[in-house]
Amino acid sequence: MTTITFIGAGSVEFTRDLIADILGFPELADVELRLHDIDPERLSTAGAIAASVAAQLGAAPKIGEYADRRAALDGADFAVNMIAVGGLDATRTDFEIPARFGLRQTIGDTLGIGGIFRALRTFPVLDGIAADMLEVCPDAWLLNYTNPMAMNIWYLSRTAPKLQAVGLCHSVYWTVVGLAEVLDIDPLEVSHLSAGVNHQAWLVRLERDGQNLYPLLDERIAADPELRRRVRVDMYRRLGYYPTETSEHSSEYVPWYLPREAEIDRLRIEPGVYVGMSEDNVASYEATRATLAAGLPVQLEGTATEYAPQVIHSIVTGTRRRIYGNVPNTGLITNLPDGAAVEVPCVVDELGVQPLHFGELPAQCAALNRSFLNVAELTVRAAVEGDPRHVRQAAMLDPATAAGLPVDQIWTLCDELTAAHGDRLHPALRTPVRW
């Protein structure tokens, strides 16, 4: 029996969609699902969701709820990581304290000051997950959805190099679907090739029947003034390749937009939008819990098109697929740093996830990725080396933070966020730093 452990299973909508896709494969209809969460109420709700999904699909998985992570992982074949360390309260902290300094963020989960501190409070939990897996399920695959993806995968490659881990994200898929809609083309007719870093990869090829679709996209953009009022369309027009994450995400990885009120208006940017999204997720959880308490089935949303169910099915059955995965750069992208976490095409079959060599990115795309990876590297080094100065240096080098604040305020901001997040950080990183 294939055993799949969900870490952070209290992320109920995501858990529901992943389980529905897993159980939708006939070969996986009788898997063992082990659900783990540190919140007892959310764990119980996740168990009820899994049972409801299985009943609606006519599947017969073995479902277990585990308060103890190590027990949930014991002998597992796959672990799906979806944790959000600190939850909504920590997210609010990541927005509210920088806002007092006048620093704007949109999502705050990947780069920027929010991404740095989300990573720093996630790393200690990743240490525990990796240690447990290497002891009780050393051959299992860790399928990571937790952000900041590039920092988390890079950190795991440094601290647990024997762990089989890949980062999974739906941004490339949904970017192609969105562009197909703009182009009025069936997404299944679109061929594409993407590479870069998670949330800042690039569609280096976008084709239909061997024909380049970028000229058609240029026509659609030229004809639609509102389409030009989006960050990633603006980036595409200037850089020549379309970025694979939303405008809200993309705006905070560069220095050009968020520090300037006129750019926020021109490109319809919504600072702080992620706090509202997180609050909506809590409301959705409460509604789901009420639905289950009333004895009603959870509503299934159709195929979620996430990679984790496809990876599991391919490894279990040998079905060959191509996905996009986040893995250490072992010469895969030749003009990005070795060891950094990069997002590239990967083949998946019974042998596991096998990243494909990409080669050289367009110079301007690689240059922007290196700016992104400078922040990721120093954040990872801060935790690996126990050096709190690297936290401040990461923030100094972060494009949007550096464009928004003078250096003294950046250091003070790091001190305040360190104090606010307290014992969630590695002990060596908890003290203020003087220069």
C-alpha positions as CSV (number, residue, x, y, z in Angstrom):
1,M,0.0,0.0,0.0
2,T,1.3,3.4,-0.9
3,T,1.5,5.7,2.1
4,I,1.2,9.5,1.7
5,T,1.7,11.8,4.7
6,F,0.3,15.4,4.6
7,I,2.3,17.7,6.9
8,G,0.2,20.8,7.6
9,A,-3.0,19.0,6.6
10,G,-5.1,21.7,8.3
11,S,-4.7,23.7,5.1
12,V,-8.1,22.2,4.3
13,E,-8.9,23.5,0.8
14,F,-5.5,22.4,-0.5
15,T,-5.7,19.1,1.3
16,R,-9.2,18.5,-0.2
17,D,-8.0,19.2,-3.7
18,L,-4.8,17.2,-3.5
19,I,-6.7,14.2,-2.0
20,A,-9.4,14.4,-4.6
21,D,-6.7,14.3,-7.4
22,I,-4.8,11.4,-5.7
23,L,-7.9,9.3,-5.2
24,G,-9.1,10.1,-8.8
25,F,-6.4,7.8,-10.1
26,P,-7.7,4.2,-9.9
27,E,-4.2,2.9,-9.0
28,L,-4.2,5.2,-5.9
29,A,-7.8,4.8,-4.8
30,D,-6.7,2.5,-1.8
31,V,-3.7,4.4,-0.6
32,E,-3.0,5.2,3.0
33,L,-3.5,8.9,3.8
34,R,-1.8,10.1,7.0
35,L,-2.8,13.6,8.0
36,H,-0.7,15.6,10.4
37,D,-1.2,19.0,11.9
38,I,-0.3,20.7,15.2
39,D,-3.8,22.2,15.5
40,P,-6.1,19.4,16.8
41,E,-9.3,21.1,15.5
42,R,-7.8,21.6,12.0
43,L,-6.5,18.0,12.0
44,S,-9.9,16.6,12.9
45,T,-11.4,18.8,10.1
46,A,-8.8,17.5,7.6
47,G,-9.8,13.9,8.5
48,A,-13.4,14.6,7.9
49,I,-12.6,16.2,4.6
50,A,-10.6,13.2,3.5
51,A,-13.4,10.9,4.4
52,S,-16.0,13.1,2.5
53,V,-13.8,13.2,-0.6
54,A,-13.2,9.4,-0.6
55,A,-17.0,8.7,-0.2
56,Q,-17.9,11.0,-3.1
57,L,-15.3,9.4,-5.3
58,G,-16.1,5.8,-4.3
59,A,-12.5,5.3,-3.1
60,A,-11.4,3.3,-0.1
61,P,-8.2,4.8,1.3
62,K,-7.0,4.2,4.8
63,I,-7.2,7.5,6.6
64,G,-5.4,8.3,9.8
65,E,-5.1,11.5,11.9
66,Y,-1.7,12.0,13.6
67,A,-0.8,14.6,16.1
68,D,2.8,13.2,16.1
69,R,4.7,14.0,13.0
70,R,7.2,11.3,13.3
71,A,4.6,8.7,13.7
72,A,2.8,10.0,10.6
73,L,6.0,9.8,8.6
74,D,7.1,6.3,9.8
75,G,7.4,4.1,6.7
76,A,5.8,6.7,4.4
77,D,6.5,6.7,0.6
78,F,5.7,10.4,0.1
79,A,5.4,13.5,2.4
80,V,3.5,16.5,1.1
81,N,4.6,19.6,3.0
82,M,2.1,22.5,3.2
83,I,3.0,24.1,6.6
84,A,2.6,27.9,7.3
85,V,4.7,28.4,10.4
86,G,3.0,31.0,12.7
87,G,-0.2,31.0,10.6
88,L,-2.2,34.2,10.1
89,D,-0.7,36.0,13.1
90,A,2.8,35.7,11.7
91,T,1.7,36.8,8.3
92,R,0.1,39.9,9.8
93,T,3.3,40.6,11.7
94,D,5.3,40.4,8.4
95,F,3.1,43.1,7.0
96,E,2.3,45.3,9.9
97,I,5.8,46.0,11.2
98,P,7.3,46.9,7.8
99,A,4.2,49.0,7.0
100,R,5.1,51.2,10.1
101,F,8.4,51.9,8.3
102,G,6.6,52.8,5.1
103,L,7.6,49.6,3.3
104,R,5.0,48.1,1.0
105,Q,4.5,44.4,0.3
106,T,1.9,42.6,-1.7
107,I,2.3,38.8,-0.8
108,G,5.4,38.7,1.4
109,D,5.9,34.9,1.1
110,T,8.8,34.5,-1.4
111,L,11.2,37.4,-1.3
112,G,11.3,40.8,0.4
113,I,11.4,41.3,4.1
114,G,8.3,39.1,4.5
115,G,9.9,36.3,2.5
116,I,13.1,36.5,4.5
117,F,11.4,36.1,7.8
118,R,8.9,33.5,6.6
119,A,12.0,31.4,5.6
120,L,13.7,32.0,8.9
121,R,10.8,30.7,10.9
122,T,10.2,27.8,8.5
123,F,13.8,26.5,8.5
124,P,13.7,25.1,12.1
125,V,10.6,23.1,11.2
126,L,12.2,21.8,8.0
127,D,15.1,20.6,10.2
128,G,12.7,18.5,12.2
129,I,10.9,17.2,9.1
130,A,14.1,16.2,7.4
131,A,15.5,14.5,10.5
132,D,12.4,12.5,10.9
133,M,12.2,11.4,7.3
134,L,15.9,10.4,7.1
135,E,15.3,8.2,10.2
136,V,11.9,6.7,9.6
137,C,11.3,6.9,5.8
138,P,14.7,7.5,4.2
139,D,13.5,6.5,0.8
140,A,10.5,8.8,0.7
141,W,10.1,11.8,-1.4
142,L,9.4,15.2,0.2
143,L,7.0,17.1,-2.1
144,N,7.3,20.7,-0.8
145,Y,4.6,23.3,-1.4
146,T,5.6,25.6,1.4
147,N,7.0,29.1,0.5
148,P,9.5,30.7,0.2
149,M,10.1,27.8,-2.2
150,A,13.6,28.8,-3.5
151,M,14.9,29.4,0.0
152,N,13.4,26.3,1.5
153,I,14.7,23.9,-1.2
154,W,18.1,25.6,-1.1
155,Y,18.2,25.2,2.7
156,L,17.2,21.6,2.6
157,S,19.9,20.8,0.0
158,R,22.5,22.3,2.4
159,T,21.3,20.8,5.6
160,A,19.8,17.4,4.4
161,P,21.5,16.6,1.1
162,K,20.5,13.0,1.3
163,L,16.8,13.8,1.5
164,Q,14.8,13.3,-1.8
165,A,13.1,16.6,-2.1
166,V,11.5,18.6,-4.9
167,G,9.5,21.9,-4.7
168,L,6.2,22.0,-6.6
169,C,4.3,25.1,-7.7
170,H,1.4,25.7,-10.1
171,S,2.6,29.1,-11.3
172,V,3.9,27.9,-14.7
173,Y,0.8,25.9,-15.4
174,W,-1.6,28.8,-14.6
175,T,0.5,31.3,-16.4
176,V,0.1,29.3,-19.6
177,V,-3.6,28.9,-19.0
178,G,-4.0,32.6,-18.5
179,L,-2.1,33.5,-21.6
180,A,-4.1,31.0,-23.6
181,E,-7.2,32.8,-22.5
182,V,-5.8,36.2,-23.6
183,L,-4.8,34.6,-26.9
184,D,-8.2,32.8,-27.3
185,I,-6.4,29.5,-27.7
186,D,-7.1,26.1,-26.1
187,P,-4.4,25.7,-23.4
188,L,-3.9,22.1,-24.6
189,E,-2.7,23.5,-28.0
190,V,0.0,25.6,-26.4
191,S,3.6,24.3,-26.1
192,H,5.9,26.0,-23.7
193,L,9.3,25.9,-22.1
194,S,10.1,27.7,-18.9
195,A,13.1,28.1,-16.6
196,G,14.4,30.4,-13.8
197,V,13.6,30.5,-10.1
198,N,10.3,29.8,-8.5
199,H,7.9,32.7,-8.9
200,Q,10.4,34.4,-11.2
201,A,10.8,31.9,-14.1
202,W,10.4,32.9,-17.7
203,L,8.5,31.5,-20.7
204,V,11.4,31.3,-23.0
205,R,9.2,29.5,-25.6
206,L,5.5,29.9,-26.2
207,E,4.2,28.2,-29.3
208,R,1.3,26.5,-31.1
209,D,2.1,24.0,-33.9
210,G,5.7,25.2,-33.9
211,Q,4.7,28.9,-34.4
212,N,5.9,31.5,-31.9
213,L,2.9,32.9,-30.0
214,Y,4.7,36.0,-28.7
215,P,3.9,38.2,-31.7
216,L,0.2,37.4,-31.2
217,L,0.5,38.2,-27.5
218,D,2.1,41.6,-28.5
219,E,-0.9,42.3,-30.7
220,R,-3.4,41.6,-27.9
221,I,-1.4,43.7,-25.4
222,A,-1.2,46.6,-27.9
223,A,-5.0,46.4,-28.4
224,D,-5.9,46.4,-24.7
225,P,-4.8,49.4,-22.5
226,E,-6.0,47.6,-19.3
227,L,-3.9,44.6,-20.1
228,R,-0.9,46.9,-20.2
229,R,-1.7,48.0,-16.6
230,R,-0.3,44.9,-15.1
231,V,3.2,44.4,-13.6
232,R,4.2,41.3,-15.4
233,V,2.9,42.6,-18.8
234,D,5.1,45.6,-18.1
235,M,8.0,43.4,-17.3
236,Y,7.4,41.3,-20.4
237,R,7.4,44.3,-22.7
238,R,10.7,45.5,-21.2
239,L,12.5,42.2,-20.8
240,G,11.2,40.2,-23.7
241,Y,10.0,37.1,-21.9
242,Y,6.9,36.6,-19.9
243,P,7.3,35.9,-16.1
244,T,5.5,33.0,-14.6
245,E,4.0,34.5,-11.5
246,T,1.2,37.0,-10.9
247,S,1.6,40.7,-11.0
248,E,1.1,40.9,-7.2
249,H,4.0,38.5,-6.7
250,S,6.2,39.9,-9.4
251,S,5.9,43.5,-8.2
252,E,7.8,42.8,-4.9
253,Y,10.8,41.0,-6.4
254,V,12.1,44.1,-8.2
255,P,12.8,47.7,-7.1
256,W,10.7,49.5,-9.8
257,Y,7.1,49.5,-8.7
258,L,6.1,49.3,-5.0
259,P,8.2,52.2,-3.7
260,R,6.4,54.6,-6.1
261,E,2.8,55.7,-5.7
262,A,2.4,56.5,-9.4
263,E,3.5,53.0,-10.4
264,I,1.0,51.5,-8.0
265,D,-1.7,53.4,-9.6
266,R,-0.5,52.8,-13.2
267,L,-0.2,49.1,-12.7
268,R,-3.2,48.5,-10.4
269,I,-1.0,47.0,-7.6
270,E,-2.8,46.1,-4.3
271,P,-0.3,46.4,-1.4
272,G,-1.1,44.1,1.5
273,V,-3.4,42.0,-0.6
274,Y,-2.1,38.7,1.0
275,V,-3.4,39.5,4.4
276,G,-6.9,39.7,3.1
277,M,-6.4,36.5,1.2
278,S,-5.2,34.8,4.3
279,E,-8.2,36.0,6.3
280,D,-10.4,34.7,3.5
281,N,-8.7,31.3,3.8
282,V,-9.6,31.2,7.5
283,A,-13.2,32.1,6.7
284,S,-13.3,29.3,4.1
285,Y,-11.9,26.9,6.7
286,E,-14.7,27.9,9.2
287,A,-17.3,27.4,6.5
288,T,-16.0,24.0,5.6
289,R,-16.0,22.9,9.2
290,A,-19.6,24.1,9.6
291,T,-20.5,22.1,6.4
292,L,-19.0,18.9,7.8
293,A,-20.6,19.5,11.3
294,A,-24.0,19.6,9.5
295,G,-23.3,16.2,8.0
296,L,-23.0,17.6,4.5
297,P,-20.3,16.6,1.9
298,V,-17.5,19.0,1.1
299,Q,-17.8,20.5,-2.4
300,L,-15.3,19.1,-4.9
301,E,-13.9,21.6,-7.3
302,G,-12.8,19.3,-10.1
303,T,-9.3,18.5,-11.1
304,A,-6.8,20.7,-9.2
305,T,-4.0,20.2,-11.7
306,E,-1.4,20.2,-9.0
307,Y,1.8,18.4,-9.5
308,A,2.0,16.3,-6.3
309,P,-0.7,13.8,-7.3
310,Q,0.9,13.5,-10.7
311,V,4.4,12.9,-9.2
312,I,3.0,10.3,-6.8
313,H,1.1,8.5,-9.6
314,S,4.2,8.5,-11.9
315,I,6.5,7.1,-9.3
316,V,4.1,4.4,-8.2
317,T,3.0,3.3,-11.7
318,G,5.9,4.3,-13.9
319,T,3.8,6.6,-16.0
320,R,6.2,9.1,-17.6
321,R,5.3,12.8,-17.2
322,R,7.0,16.2,-17.6
323,I,6.5,18.7,-14.8
324,Y,8.2,21.8,-13.5
325,G,10.1,21.2,-10.3
326,N,12.4,23.2,-7.9
327,V,15.7,21.5,-7.4
328,P,19.3,22.4,-6.7
329,N,21.2,23.8,-9.7
330,T,23.7,21.2,-10.7
331,G,24.6,22.9,-13.9
332,L,21.0,22.8,-15.1
333,I,20.9,26.6,-15.7
334,T,24.4,27.5,-16.6
335,N,24.2,31.2,-15.9
336,L,22.7,30.9,-12.4
337,P,24.7,30.0,-9.3
338,D,25.5,26.4,-8.6
339,G,23.6,25.0,-5.7
340,A,20.8,27.6,-5.9
341,A,17.2,26.3,-6.1
342,V,16.1,26.6,-9.7
343,E,12.8,25.8,-11.4
344,V,13.3,23.6,-14.5
345,P,11.5,21.0,-16.5
346,C,11.7,17.5,-14.9
347,V,10.8,14.0,-16.0
348,V,9.0,11.9,-13.5
349,D,8.6,8.1,-13.7
350,E,9.3,5.1,-11.5
351,L,12.9,6.3,-10.9
352,G,11.7,9.5,-9.3
353,V,12.0,13.2,-10.3
354,Q,14.8,13.8,-12.8
355,P,15.5,17.4,-13.6
356,L,16.5,18.2,-17.2
357,H,19.4,20.3,-18.3
358,F,18.2,23.7,-19.6
359,G,21.4,25.6,-20.5
360,E,21.6,29.4,-20.6
361,L,18.8,31.8,-19.8
362,P,18.5,35.1,-21.7
363,A,21.0,37.4,-20.1
364,Q,18.5,39.9,-18.8
365,C,16.4,37.2,-17.2
366,A,19.4,35.5,-15.6
367,A,20.5,38.9,-14.2
368,L,17.2,39.5,-12.5
369,N,17.2,35.9,-11.2
370,R,20.6,36.4,-9.7
371,S,19.3,39.5,-7.9
372,F,16.6,37.3,-6.5
373,L,19.0,34.5,-5.5
374,N,21.4,36.9,-3.7
375,V,18.6,37.4,-1.1
376,A,17.9,33.7,-1.0
377,E,21.5,32.8,-0.5
378,L,22.2,35.2,2.3
379,T,19.0,34.1,4.1
380,V,20.0,30.4,3.8
381,R,23.5,31.2,5.0
382,A,22.2,33.1,8.0
383,A,20.5,29.9,9.2
384,V,23.1,27.4,8.1
385,E,26.0,29.5,9.6
386,G,24.1,30.9,12.5
387,D,25.0,34.5,11.5
388,P,22.4,37.2,12.1
389,R,24.4,39.7,10.1
390,H,23.4,37.8,7.0
391,V,19.8,38.4,7.8
392,R,20.4,42.1,7.6
393,Q,22.6,41.8,4.5
394,A,19.8,39.8,2.8
395,A,17.4,42.6,3.5
396,M,19.9,45.2,2.3
397,L,20.3,43.4,-1.0
398,D,16.6,42.7,-1.4
399,P,15.5,44.9,-4.4
400,A,12.2,46.2,-3.1
401,T,13.4,46.7,0.5
402,A,16.5,48.6,-0.6
403,A,14.5,50.8,-2.9
404,G,12.0,51.6,-0.1
405,L,14.2,52.2,3.0
406,P,17.5,53.6,4.0
407,V,20.0,51.1,5.4
408,D,19.7,52.1,9.0
409,Q,16.0,51.5,8.9
410,I,16.5,48.2,7.2
411,W,18.6,47.0,10.2
412,T,16.1,48.4,12.7
413,L,13.3,46.7,10.9
414,C,15.1,43.3,11.0
415,D,15.6,43.8,14.8
416,E,11.9,44.4,15.3
417,L,10.9,41.4,13.2
418,T,13.4,39.3,15.0
419,A,11.9,40.3,18.3
420,A,8.3,39.8,17.1
421,H,8.9,36.3,15.8
422,G,10.9,35.3,18.9
423,D,11.5,31.6,19.4
424,R,10.3,30.6,16.0
425,L,13.8,31.5,14.7
426,H,17.0,29.5,15.2
427,P,18.5,30.6,18.5
428,A,21.6,32.1,16.9
429,L,19.5,34.5,14.9
430,R,17.4,35.9,17.7
431,T,19.6,38.7,19.0
432,P,20.0,42.3,17.5
433,V,23.1,43.1,15.6
434,R,25.2,46.2,15.9
435,W,27.6,47.4,13.2
